Amino acid sequence: MRIKLFVLYGGKSVEHEVSLKTALTVIQSIDASKFEVIPIYITREGLWCSPVKLSRPALQISNLIVEPGLTSAAQSIGDVLVNQLSAEGKKVVLPLLHGSNGEDGTVQGLLELLNIPYVGNGVLSSALTLDKAVSKQVLAEAGIRQTEYRIFRLEQWLDDETGVLDQVQEELGFPCYVKPASLGSSIGISRCGNSRQLAKGMKEAYRYDNKIVIEREVAGREIQVAVMGNEKPLVSLPGEFIHDHIFFDFESKYLDKQLAMSIPAQIPENFIEEIRRTALRAYQTLCCSGLARVDFFLNGEGQLYLNEINALPGFTSSSMYPVMWEKTDGTRYSELIEKLIDYAFMRHAEKQTIQYTR
C-alpha cells in the first residue's frame, strides 16, 4: 500500500511563486511506487483546493494552479480536510509553503490538531526561524555571534522617522541592510548606503511587515550549510554561491544564469568545522527538526557571523540545500525527500508516547 503524500504549496504569501517552483520539482521527483501524491494548492487569498490528477511527464507550473470552487477560506479548508486529509491509510503532509501563512507555524499548528505527521519544523521552531527579530534575540542569548542589529516596529517609525534614522546612523552606520522581520527570498530587503536610501528601504520593508530588522553589513563571503534530522541532526559540508553581486537579492538568486555553486566552500578546514558546529548549535537552540539551512558570513579578518536560519530553504533540484547533501554523502534529491518523510514519521511516533491525562 502506497503512502498518501499530501503536498501543500502556493499560499497567501509574497513567496507564492517560489513555492510553486519547489512543488513542481518535488512532485516530479517523488517515487510513484512508494507514494500516492495528492497535491493541495493554496491560493494567494488563502483558499485551499486540490487539482485534478496530474500527469508528471508533462507537468508544468501552470498545471499546479487551480481556480477554487469555494470563496470562503474556512469552507475550502473544511472541504480538503473532509475529502482529502481524512482518507484512511498511512499518510504524511509535505508543506512546501515559503514565508507567511505556511512557514511560520500556522499550518503546522493545524496539522498538530489533526494529529497528522508532517515534514519539517514544528510550530515553535517554524515561528522562531521565520521571525528574524525573535530568532536573533534567542541566538544572542545562546552566545552565537551575529552582526550588530536593531529592531524597529512600524509605530516607532510613524512616531519619529528622524529619530529612527539618526539612531541607525549613529549605532549601525552605513552600509546596512533593512529586512522585513518575517519574510524570505530577499523580498523587501534593501542595502542602504546613506540616510535617503535607508528611509526608502524602511518604507519598502514596512510594506511586507510591521516589524523590521536593520543589520550592519559584514563585508565578506556568505557560507551556507544544510542540517537534517530530529534529536541527532546531521550537518552537511558548507557551500557558497560564486557571484559578483554586492547584494544577493531576489533577482540574483533566481534569475542569474551565471550563478555557480562551490561545494565544499573553499575555506580552511578549521572554518568548516566551526561552521558545522555552530550550525548544529543554532539548529538545536531554535528547537528545529526535520530540516533547515543555516547561513553565515565570513569576513576578511576570519570572523564568523551567523546570518539566519531558513526552516524551509529553496528546494528545487538546483537549490543549495539538496545539492549540499548530494555533495556531502551522495544523497540524491528523491532520496532526500524520503529521508525527510522518515523524520516526520519518527517525530510523530515520539509524540504519540506523550500522556495528556493524569
BAMI-209355 format. One line per field, with one value per residue (C-alpha): residue number from 1; x, y, z. Coordinates in Angstrom, 2 decimals. Layout:
! BAMI-209355
k = NUM,...
X = X,...
Y = Y,...
Z = Z,...
***
This chain:
! BAMI-209355
k = 1,2,3,4,5,6,7,8,9,10,11,12,13,14,15,16,17,18,19,20,21,22,23,24,25,26,27,28,29,30,31,32,33,34,35,36,37,38,39,40,41,42,43,44,45,46,47,48,49,50,51,52,53,54,55,56,57,58,59,60,61,62,63,64,65,66,67,68,69,70,71,72,73,74,75,76,77,78,79,80,81,82,83,84,85,86,87,88,89,90,91,92,93,94,95,96,97,98,99,100,101,102,103,104,105,106,107,108,109,110,111,112,113,114,115,116,117,118,119,120,121,122,123,124,125,126,127,128,129,130,131,132,133,134,135,136,137,138,139,140,141,142,143,144,145,146,147,148,149,150,151,152,153,154,155,156,157,158,159,160,161,162,163,164,165,166,167,168,169,170,171,172,173,174,175,176,177,178,179,180,181,182,183,184,185,186,187,188,189,190,191,192,193,194,195,196,197,198,199,200,201,202,203,204,205,206,207,208,209,210,211,212,213,214,215,216,217,218,219,220,221,222,223,224,225,226,227,228,229,230,231,232,233,234,235,236,237,238,239,240,241,242,243,244,245,246,247,248,249,250,251,252,253,254,255,256,257,258,259,260,261,262,263,264,265,266,267,268,269,270,271,272,273,274,275,276,277,278,279,280,281,282,283,284,285,286,287,288,289,290,291,292,293,294,295,296,297,298,299,300,301,302,303,304,305,306,307,308,309,310,311,312,313,314,315,316,317,318,319,320,321,322,323,324,325,326,327,328,329,330,331,332,333,334,335,336,337,338,339,340,341,342,343,344,345,346,347,348,349,350,351,352,353,354,355,356,357,358
X = 0.00,1.46,1.80,-0.51,1.70,-0.22,1.83,0.80,2.00,1.22,-0.01,-1.05,2.47,4.64,6.78,3.90,5.85,8.87,6.55,5.20,8.72,9.53,6.32,6.90,10.33,9.20,6.13,8.19,10.81,8.66,8.88,5.36,5.79,6.07,3.89,0.48,0.96,-2.11,-1.43,-3.23,-2.97,-3.49,-4.39,-3.00,-6.22,-5.75,-8.31,-7.47,-8.21,-6.95,-6.04,-7.24,-4.81,-1.52,0.42,4.04,5.87,4.32,3.83,4.26,3.74,0.53,-0.92,-0.45,-2.62,-6.33,-9.38,-11.07,-14.64,-15.36,-14.99,-14.53,-11.20,-12.95,-15.17,-12.26,-10.09,-13.01,-13.60,-9.97,-9.98,-13.13,-12.46,-8.67,-6.89,-9.42,-8.60,-7.78,-4.30,-0.78,-0.33,2.01,1.89,4.74,4.29,6.13,4.85,7.52,7.04,4.00,0.86,2.75,6.36,5.51,3.86,0.25,-0.19,1.96,-0.46,-3.40,-1.62,-0.80,-4.51,-5.30,-2.56,-1.15,2.61,4.22,7.66,9.81,9.86,7.18,5.07,7.63,10.69,8.75,7.59,11.02,13.02,10.71,10.75,14.30,13.91,12.96,15.40,18.26,17.37,17.22,20.52,22.14,21.07,22.85,26.05,26.14,27.94,25.81,26.29,25.10,21.38,18.39,14.67,12.02,8.25,6.07,4.75,8.28,8.80,5.47,6.04,9.59,11.11,14.01,14.85,14.91,17.12,19.53,19.67,20.54,23.22,24.80,24.61,25.00,26.32,26.39,26.16,23.41,20.62,16.92,14.76,11.12,11.25,9.18,9.94,12.41,13.86,15.37,11.97,11.63,15.34,17.42,21.11,21.41,24.45,23.01,20.03,17.98,18.36,17.65,14.35,13.35,14.41,12.44,9.30,9.74,10.26,7.20,5.09,5.63,5.76,5.07,8.40,11.77,15.39,18.30,21.77,25.28,26.89,29.51,31.96,32.94,31.65,28.26,28.63,25.70,25.27,22.40,21.09,18.75,17.26,15.44,17.18,20.52,20.74,23.30,25.22,26.41,29.60,29.33,28.79,28.69,27.42,30.12,28.87,29.86,26.70,27.19,23.70,22.40,18.77,15.75,16.73,20.31,19.14,16.53,17.29,21.09,22.04,25.75,25.35,27.68,27.98,31.16,30.64,32.51,33.25,36.94,37.77,40.28,39.33,39.07,36.33,34.45,34.36,33.39,30.56,29.19,29.46,27.77,25.04,24.19,24.12,21.83,19.54,19.08,18.79,15.79,14.26,14.46,13.57,13.39,15.48,16.95,19.65,21.96,23.65,26.86,29.08,32.86,34.66,38.17,39.53,38.41,35.43,32.29,28.83,25.54,23.24,19.98,18.29,15.86,13.43,12.17,15.10,14.89,14.19,14.40,16.89,19.39,18.91,21.82,20.18,19.69,22.91,24.92,23.62,24.44,27.98,28.32,27.15,25.75,22.09,20.06,17.09,14.37,16.25,16.47,12.70,12.21,14.64,12.74,9.46,11.04,12.00,8.38,7.07,9.68,8.79,5.09,5.59,7.55,4.74,2.23,4.05,3.22,0.49,-2.25,-4.22,-3.23
Y = 0.00,3.36,6.16,9.10,12.18,15.45,18.25,21.75,24.60,28.13,30.05,33.52,34.89,37.05,33.92,32.18,31.72,30.27,27.69,26.71,26.08,23.94,21.93,21.28,19.77,17.71,16.24,15.32,13.61,11.54,7.76,6.91,3.27,4.32,7.43,8.48,12.23,14.31,17.99,20.70,24.20,27.25,30.41,33.87,34.58,31.55,29.25,25.54,23.34,20.10,19.87,17.03,14.16,15.50,13.98,14.07,13.69,16.88,18.69,22.46,25.16,26.24,22.76,23.29,26.41,25.77,28.02,27.44,26.25,27.92,31.55,31.07,30.02,28.11,26.23,25.43,24.13,22.11,20.61,19.49,18.11,16.06,14.88,14.58,14.57,12.32,9.47,6.12,4.65,5.80,9.47,12.39,16.07,17.86,21.63,23.49,26.90,29.59,32.66,33.79,31.66,28.43,28.57,30.44,27.70,28.38,25.34,23.28,24.09,22.88,19.62,19.15,19.48,16.91,14.61,14.04,13.57,16.40,17.13,19.89,22.08,22.16,25.09,26.72,26.35,27.47,30.63,31.34,30.88,32.93,35.88,37.23,39.63,36.98,34.37,36.87,37.59,33.87,33.15,36.12,34.64,31.44,33.40,32.86,35.69,37.81,41.15,44.22,44.79,46.84,46.05,48.66,48.39,50.37,52.53,53.73,54.75,56.55,58.37,59.56,58.93,61.31,59.79,56.26,57.33,59.08,56.05,53.71,56.04,56.50,52.90,50.84,53.18,52.56,50.39,48.48,46.13,46.62,43.48,42.65,40.53,37.63,37.02,35.16,35.02,38.51,40.10,43.58,43.76,46.83,47.62,51.22,53.46,56.71,58.18,58.72,55.07,53.99,55.88,54.40,50.91,51.10,52.19,49.25,46.76,48.02,47.10,43.44,43.50,45.81,44.86,45.17,44.29,46.54,44.99,46.34,45.00,42.28,42.57,39.05,35.76,34.15,30.47,28.09,24.69,22.18,20.50,17.50,15.42,15.49,14.61,13.79,16.10,15.77,18.68,18.85,20.26,24.04,25.65,29.10,30.78,32.30,35.64,39.28,40.86,43.35,42.48,38.95,39.96,38.03,38.53,37.45,34.27,33.14,34.79,34.93,32.18,32.67,31.74,28.91,26.80,25.83,22.75,22.36,26.05,26.78,27.77,26.43,23.20,24.94,27.23,24.25,22.60,25.84,26.43,22.91,23.05,26.47,25.48,22.46,24.60,27.18,24.47,22.98,26.39,27.21,23.76,22.82,19.40,17.89,20.36,23.85,25.77,27.89,30.91,32.56,35.49,35.05,38.40,39.22,39.02,35.43,36.15,34.08,35.59,33.68,35.43,33.48,30.07,29.14,26.42,25.78,26.58,26.62,23.06,22.77,20.25,23.07,24.73,24.84,22.68,19.44,19.91,20.26,16.87,15.22,16.61,15.59,11.98,11.23,11.59,12.19,14.55,11.87,10.07,13.32,13.79,10.24,10.83,13.96,11.99,9.33,12.03,13.26,9.79,9.38,12.69,11.92,8.47,10.00,12.49,9.66,8.49,11.73,11.39,14.03,12.85,12.45
Z = 0.00,-1.05,1.47,0.81,0.46,0.66,-0.89,0.27,-1.95,-3.12,-0.11,0.98,0.77,-1.46,-1.88,-3.70,-6.95,-5.11,-3.55,-6.97,-8.28,-5.26,-5.59,-9.28,-8.63,-5.65,-7.38,-10.44,-8.27,-5.88,-6.29,-7.51,-6.50,-2.84,-2.63,-3.88,-4.38,-3.53,-4.35,-2.40,-3.81,-1.59,-3.50,-2.84,-0.96,1.32,-0.32,-0.34,-3.35,-4.87,-8.57,-10.74,-11.16,-12.51,-15.39,-14.21,-17.54,-18.93,-15.63,-15.66,-13.06,-14.80,-14.10,-10.37,-10.24,-9.67,-9.61,-6.25,-6.18,-2.83,-1.75,1.99,3.48,6.25,3.80,1.47,4.31,5.64,2.21,1.93,5.49,4.88,1.34,1.32,4.67,6.38,3.97,5.53,5.39,6.15,5.28,5.70,4.75,2.98,3.46,0.70,1.76,1.85,4.01,5.97,6.41,5.96,7.08,10.26,12.32,11.29,9.03,11.38,14.20,12.13,11.34,15.03,15.86,13.17,14.55,11.06,10.50,8.53,7.16,8.55,11.61,14.27,15.45,17.73,15.51,12.41,14.15,15.64,12.45,10.24,12.64,12.19,15.11,17.66,16.34,16.59,20.19,21.07,19.29,21.05,24.42,23.37,22.74,18.98,17.18,14.84,13.19,15.08,14.54,15.65,15.59,14.82,14.85,12.47,15.33,16.13,12.52,12.25,15.55,14.89,11.46,12.03,15.39,13.93,11.02,13.39,15.70,12.83,11.50,14.96,16.18,12.99,10.32,6.58,4.63,6.38,5.39,6.05,6.20,6.95,10.11,8.75,5.10,2.89,-0.63,-0.08,-0.78,0.72,1.62,0.78,1.04,2.22,1.88,3.23,5.09,1.93,0.90,4.48,4.59,1.24,2.33,5.57,3.76,1.37,4.22,6.09,3.06,3.99,7.79,10.73,12.29,10.59,11.30,10.34,10.29,9.96,6.79,7.12,4.25,3.28,1.98,2.59,3.51,3.83,5.43,5.43,8.57,8.68,11.48,14.80,18.07,16.45,13.41,10.64,9.11,5.51,4.09,3.67,0.29,-1.24,-4.38,-6.57,-7.86,-8.19,-6.79,-3.96,-2.72,-3.33,-3.94,-5.31,-8.96,-8.25,-6.50,-9.01,-12.36,-12.65,-15.13,-14.35,-10.70,-9.67,-6.52,-4.73,-2.52,-0.31,0.03,-0.47,3.09,5.65,7.45,10.84,9.48,8.03,11.44,13.20,10.72,11.12,14.90,15.15,12.69,14.82,17.96,16.34,14.95,18.41,20.11,17.90,18.51,14.83,13.47,10.00,8.07,7.91,6.08,8.21,6.61,7.78,6.90,6.97,6.95,5.80,9.36,9.74,11.99,11.52,11.95,11.82,9.36,9.64,9.70,6.94,8.08,4.54,2.24,-1.53,-2.58,-6.33,-7.71,-8.26,-4.87,-2.45,0.26,-1.75,-3.70,-0.48,0.68,-2.63,-2.43,1.22,1.24,-2.22,-1.20,-4.35,-4.50,-4.33,-1.53,0.43,0.29,1.59,4.45,5.46,5.34,7.58,10.10,10.03,10.91,13.66,15.29,15.07,16.63,19.51,20.19,20.47,23.61,25.44,28.09,28.11,31.14,34.78
***
